[in-house]
Amino acid sequence: MGTFTMSRFRMLLACASILALGAPAAFADKADDTLRIGWGGDGAMINADNYLGGTRTGIWFTKMVWDTLVERDPTTGEYKGELATDWTWIDDKTLELKLRQDVKFHNGEAFSADDVVYTYNTMSAKDSQARFRAIVDWIETVEKVDAKTVRIHTKTPFPQALEFLAGPMPIYPHKYYAEVGSQGMSNAPVGTGPYKVVEMRPGEQYTLVRNDDYNWGSPKSKAKIANVVIREIPDAQTQVAELMSGGIDVTADMSPDLVTKLGGVPDVAAKMSETLRIFVIGLDAAKRANNPAVNDVRVRQALNYAIDREAIVKNLMAGAARPLSTPCHPLQFGCAEEAAVKYPYDPEKAKSLLREAGFADGLELTMYAEAPAKEAEAIMGYLDAVGVKVKLNRVPYEAYRDATMSGKAPAFLFNWGSYSLADAAASISFFFKGGDDDFAQDKDVIEWLNTGDSVTDPGKRKEAYASAVRRITEQAYWIPLFSGVRGYAWDANLDFTPFADEIPRFYEYSWK
Amino acid sequence: MTGFIIKRLVSAALTILVVSALTFSIAFLAGDPAIAIAGKDSSAADIARVREHYGFDRPVAVQYGEWLGKALTGDFGQSYHYQQSVADMLAARLPITLGLGLAAIVFALAIAVPLGVAAAARPASLVDRMALALSVLGQAMPTFWLALLLVVFFGLNLRWLPISGNTTWKHFIMPTIALGFFALPALLRITRAGTIDALRADYVRTARAKGLGPAKILFRHALRNVMIPLVSISAVQLGALLSGSIVVEQIFALQGIGALSYDATLRADLPIVQAITLIVAVFYVLLTLVADIANAILDPRIRENW
């Protein structure tokens, strides 16, 4: 038993799934108005306090149980008041928000300014255990003006504030959290959201029921299905078997080949959906790996020309992703596709650029990639065709990260989810603003990003990011590849739509 | 006998200590644990913060000593990833893995003992050949494959059993069979071989000469001798099942310590990995000890040698 590696184990599982798909599906959950969700492919959500837990499914759970100050409409991208009704920038570092008066937490406590002050000041404190500092670090302090008014003071001018407030920053009831702490909150969550928690069995199963008091005008709809049971099922094949047998109604961990197979099963719907995640190859232009080839802009451009992104998207990602030309996702604010220098698939041009750079006889390139990167092989094939022999190091995430940070990786294939934030800053500013994660260290780009991240005028922000996008693509610091996809499968009786930010709104779904 | 037990306990404690020191250092060999703990979408600054927070920049020996000191007082600390108490997490999950392991060994014994005895009673008969086939199959078939066949057959086609989860006893039937099947071949072969040996022994010939019936000889005289190796092997197998239920827990979405250890290893969640290693090692050592004592009770010859 121990001799089987997990990856081999998964490959064999994929074969077994073909057997399973012969049986007809059966569902009974419409009758008892219970939505059964199976998730957990990326690891279990054990800590439901997602400031500390930091899991993808934790974001989904948070959206069901808690609310944020503002909500971004997933279709129009417009910010709407949720727990806040109005907001104004008093100066470029002070955001004042008016709060709703008529909202109650699931335990009966009334929502007020104290909850906002407590939650944000606790999480942004220097010694807090918040997992991703970028999410809370922009806050200097939050001040209560009166019971229904708060002021958020930012460390530097921070025009993306609304996007962050609409993101993974739920508001907790201050008395309750102070009393029970993070683990208590996780074991018995209390929020204001469309679902109330009935039972938590951490890492196993969570039972929710509709919050019937959710009538105060939240842009999130009142839950349409009365009951929700979420089960942690780590294995995608087991999820398929459960879906087929009616044990669950929806899952979000399907691979493209599973989605294709499930397409032929009656009463089951399956779809690959694009996400905000981007796949890119980073190139070390900052000379940390001291590789003369990738230090030459012509080589970096040649690599960009050598890869047929369209073909990879069509063949490996079921056509659901989009080929990328930008170092961010075009759906993000400020991610100017028109500003990007395009590198259409042109192997001849790639070869001539390599010749010009003095690599007429080809070159060897060491590339690091995180373990589950089957796209890496397709990319290697394309690069090989123009004379670039890729030495691929497919390693676990820690080893990958270790290699890039210690300057061992001239090229590195990775993906980035931007914390589901629809703002280009969550991608470009993360990687090109001069920190340890910046492998370009381009002074102009850093300057533009400093501007884009701090001016409040949206027009000026757009301009600044466009300049950055132009320079990054012109210099070919990265090879943007394609966007990510997530595969969903669900009971055909369920009215289900995936969203581009990779967050299913379970309260929006209903039975057909 | 007390002297023997004390000697065994001391050597057990040393074994456990070495095992835990090894796992601790292996976690550091695999790369900077701060990277794994900070998680996938972390920045270089997040990683630096984690490294400093947990003091990973100090010598491994110092960190191990610190962990050991706390563990000895029963404090397993907080999970790096989930930021929750390791003791609480294990307390919730241990019963599932223990229950599954016990059920699997009982299942394996319930098939292996009768079948092994029947096969030994008539070597080369049809029953014997079936027993051989079953033991080859059990040895050759990977656990996950059997698990999937069970899911397809009982879960999807017949719809008799729930596929995954742990809410009712029915949820444990398929995992028990899948895991028990893994322990079956060794138990079956030892029962068959032991019974055949016993039936050829002098005291059985004497019993037969005294005019005892075949049933009485088989159960009173032969089987009692088979029990000795069977108890030892069962104990060792149970230990193997406890640490080997990772795959089964993964497929059937059972939240036992197997699934947790897989998850924790991927995330370099040292406090969890360390606590689980320690617990499994303790169980292994205790089971072997219990097996030795049980054998002594069954067999006076062993007792006299102590």
Interface residues (C-beta under 8 A of the other chain):
Chain A: M1 G2 F4 M6 F9 L12 L13 A16 L19 A20 A23 A26 G40 G43 A44 I46 N47 L52 G53 G54 Q129 R131 F132 R133 A134 S182 Q183 S186 R201 P202 G203 E204 Q205 R231 E232 I233 P234 D235 Q237 T238 A241 E242 M244 S245 G247 P396 Y397 E398 A399 R401 D402 M405 W416 G417 Y419 F430 G435 D436 D437
Chain B: A30 G31 D32 P33 I35 A36 A38 G39 K40 D41 S42 S43 A44 A45 D46 I47 R49 S79 Y82 Q83 Q84 S85 D88 M89 A92 R93 P142 T143 F144 W145 L148 L149 V151 V152 G155 L156 N157 R159 P162 I163 S164 G165 N166 T167 F182 G244 V247 Q250 I251 F252 A253 Q255 A259 L260 Y262 D263 L266 R267 A268
